[in-house]
Amino acid sequence: MPSGSVVDAGANDGREACFYARLDGKRIIHAIDPLQRNVESLQMVAQTRHPNIRPMLGGLGHEARVLHVPKHMPTLRIL
């Protein structure tokens, strides 16, 4: 894998972010997700196991807009 940061867009349960964080503890992993609870879970993982993960609330797309996410989405488990 070439040098530089990794962007996990739509980090969801953090599985891929944690995988990349374990591959290289010095590489910054930007874990982006539009659900606040996923970002909060990833923040706990970053604080306790993978300090190179940088959770971010947001999304990536081809235009700037506001996304309204339903509050009744199922809870996700971080590995």
GROMACS elastic network, one bead per residue, 0.5 to 0.9 nm:
[ bonds ]
;  ai    aj funct       b0    kb
    1     4     6  0.89915   500
    3    27     6  0.79968   500
    4    27     6  0.67205   500
    4    28     6  0.76768   500
    5    27     6  0.58252   500
    5    28     6  0.50069   500
    5    29     6  0.58869   500
    5    30     6  0.73462   500
    6    17     6  0.83762   500
    6    20     6  0.76991   500
    6    27     6  0.75299   500
    6    28     6  0.64519   500
    6    30     6  0.60899   500
    6    31     6  0.84001   500
    7    11     6  0.88506   500
    7    17     6  0.83111   500
    7    28     6  0.86460   500
    7    29     6  0.59551   500
    7    31     6  0.61878   500
    7    32     6  0.74211   500
    8    11     6  0.53253   500
    8    14     6  0.84457   500
    8    16     6  0.71576   500
    8    17     6  0.61325   500
    8    29     6  0.70901   500
    8    30     6  0.59757   500
    8    32     6  0.60444   500
    8    33     6  0.84535   500
    9    12     6  0.85768   500
    9    30     6  0.79820   500
    9    31     6  0.63327   500
    9    33     6  0.65244   500
    9    58     6  0.88108   500
    9    59     6  0.68486   500
    9    60     6  0.68060   500
   10    13     6  0.89434   500
   10    14     6  0.88642   500
   10    31     6  0.74292   500
   10    32     6  0.56236   500
   10    34     6  0.72616   500
   10    58     6  0.86091   500
   10    59     6  0.68606   500
   10    60     6  0.81966   500
   11    14     6  0.51737   500
   11    15     6  0.76561   500
   11    16     6  0.72663   500
   11    17     6  0.67916   500
   11    30     6  0.88404   500
   11    31     6  0.53087   500
   11    32     6  0.54945   500
   11    33     6  0.52700   500
   11    34     6  0.88110   500
   11    38     6  0.79674   500
   11    39     6  0.84790   500
   11    42     6  0.88019   500
   11    55     6  0.86182   500
   12    15     6  0.78616   500
   12    31     6  0.86375   500
   12    32     6  0.82770   500
   12    33     6  0.61799   500
   12    34     6  0.85804   500
   12    35     6  0.80471   500
   12    38     6  0.62119   500
   12    39     6  0.84076   500
   12    76     6  0.75113   500
   12    78     6  0.86441   500
   13    16     6  0.82959   500
   13    17     6  0.87611   500
   13    38     6  0.66234   500
   13    41     6  0.83047   500
   13    42     6  0.79690   500
   13    76     6  0.57082   500
   13    77     6  0.58139   500
   13    79     6  0.73240   500
   14    17     6  0.50698   500
   14    18     6  0.59910   500
   14    19     6  0.84738   500
   14    31     6  0.74131   500
   14    38     6  0.80467   500
   14    41     6  0.85891   500
   14    42     6  0.65851   500
   14    45     6  0.88437   500
   14    77     6  0.84652   500
   14    78     6  0.58115   500
   14    79     6  0.70137   500
   15    18     6  0.53398   500
   15    19     6  0.62477   500
   15    20     6  0.88773   500
   15    78     6  0.68334   500
   15    79     6  0.60265   500
   16    20     6  0.62384   500
   16    21     6  0.84417   500
   17    20     6  0.53195   500
   17    21     6  0.60357   500
   17    22     6  0.86675   500
   17    29     6  0.63777   500
   17    30     6  0.78138   500
   17    31     6  0.62444   500
   17    53     6  0.70543   500
   18    22     6  0.61328   500
   18    23     6  0.86610   500
   18    29     6  0.85500   500
   18    45     6  0.85235   500
   18    49     6  0.89990   500
   18    50     6  0.71569   500
   18    53     6  0.77087   500
   18    78     6  0.89478   500
   18    79     6  0.76620   500
   19    22     6  0.53270   500
   19    23     6  0.64450   500
   20    23     6  0.50488   500
   20    24     6  0.67160   500
   20    25     6  0.84599   500
   20    27     6  0.82691   500
   20    29     6  0.71224   500
   21    24     6  0.57114   500
   21    25     6  0.56315   500
   21    26     6  0.81715   500
   21    27     6  0.69975   500
   21    28     6  0.74994   500
   21    29     6  0.64290   500
   21    50     6  0.63462   500
   21    51     6  0.84276   500
   21    52     6  0.63526   500
   21    53     6  0.65864   500
   22    25     6  0.59646   500
   22    50     6  0.76036   500
   23    27     6  0.85263   500
   24    27     6  0.55126   500
   24    28     6  0.86443   500
   24    52     6  0.88646   500
   25    28     6  0.78482   500
   25    50     6  0.75967   500
   25    51     6  0.80555   500
   25    52     6  0.62507   500
   26    52     6  0.66748   500
   27    52     6  0.64935   500
   27    53     6  0.86389   500
   28    51     6  0.87110   500
   28    53     6  0.60156   500
   28    54     6  0.70540   500
   29    52     6  0.60850   500
   29    54     6  0.59196   500
   29    55     6  0.82369   500
   30    52     6  0.85872   500
   30    53     6  0.60642   500
   30    55     6  0.60596   500
   30    56     6  0.70319   500
   31    39     6  0.80392   500
   31    42     6  0.78773   500
   31    53     6  0.66479   500
   31    54     6  0.58869   500
   31    56     6  0.59813   500
   31    57     6  0.85392   500
   32    39     6  0.76205   500
   32    54     6  0.83183   500
   32    55     6  0.59759   500
   32    57     6  0.58295   500
   32    58     6  0.58683   500
   32    59     6  0.63584   500
   32    60     6  0.83195   500
   33    36     6  0.76681   500
   33    38     6  0.68302   500
   33    39     6  0.64207   500
   33    55     6  0.78497   500
   33    56     6  0.64961   500
   33    57     6  0.53578   500
   33    58     6  0.53735   500
   33    59     6  0.58950   500
   33    60     6  0.89493   500
   34    38     6  0.79974   500
   34    39     6  0.79397   500
   34    56     6  0.83523   500
   34    57     6  0.53769   500
   34    59     6  0.55226   500
   34    67     6  0.80787   500
   34    69     6  0.77178   500
   35    38     6  0.54335   500
   35    39     6  0.65237   500
   35    40     6  0.88320   500
   35    57     6  0.68936   500
   35    58     6  0.78511   500
   35    69     6  0.72194   500
   35    73     6  0.89178   500
   36    39     6  0.51303   500
   36    40     6  0.61681   500
   36    41     6  0.86722   500
   36    57     6  0.64345   500
   36    58     6  0.89132   500
   37    41     6  0.61381   500
   37    42     6  0.85451   500
   37    75     6  0.78735   500
   37    76     6  0.84437   500
   38    41     6  0.50886   500
   38    42     6  0.61471   500
   38    43     6  0.85532   500
   38    55     6  0.88442   500
   38    57     6  0.86873   500
   38    75     6  0.82368   500
   38    76     6  0.70607   500
   38    77     6  0.86656   500
   38    78     6  0.83794   500
   39    42     6  0.50061   500
   39    43     6  0.60922   500
   39    44     6  0.87611   500
   39    55     6  0.56591   500
   39    56     6  0.63582   500
   39    57     6  0.61634   500
   40    44     6  0.64940   500
   40    45     6  0.88409   500
   40    55     6  0.79664   500
   41    44     6  0.52090   500
   41    45     6  0.64760   500
   41    46     6  0.87274   500
   41    55     6  0.89864   500
   41    76     6  0.86960   500
   41    77     6  0.82037   500
   41    78     6  0.68138   500
   42    46     6  0.60533   500
   42    47     6  0.85622   500
   42    53     6  0.78728   500
   42    54     6  0.82211   500
   42    55     6  0.59565   500
   42    56     6  0.89803   500
   42    78     6  0.72828   500
   43    47     6  0.61578   500
   43    48     6  0.86282   500
   43    53     6  0.80693   500
   43    54     6  0.75884   500
   43    55     6  0.59864   500
   43    56     6  0.89316   500
   44    47     6  0.51097   500
   44    48     6  0.61154   500
   44    49     6  0.82438   500
   45    48     6  0.52284   500
   45    49     6  0.54337   500
   45    50     6  0.60656   500
   45    51     6  0.78634   500
   45    53     6  0.81096   500
   45    78     6  0.77816   500
   45    79     6  0.87627   500
   46    49     6  0.57494   500
   46    52     6  0.68030   500
   46    53     6  0.54042   500
   46    54     6  0.71065   500
   46    55     6  0.78274   500
   47    50     6  0.67013   500
   47    51     6  0.57832   500
   47    53     6  0.88350   500
   48    51     6  0.73162   500
   50    53     6  0.58504   500
   51    54     6  0.77274   500
   56    59     6  0.88488   500
   59    67     6  0.86675   500
   60    63     6  0.84515   500
   60    64     6  0.87687   500
   61    64     6  0.73310   500
   61    65     6  0.88901   500
   69    72     6  0.88292   500
   69    73     6  0.82059   500
   70    73     6  0.62028   500
   71    74     6  0.88961   500
   72    75     6  0.87696   500
   73    76     6  0.89882   500
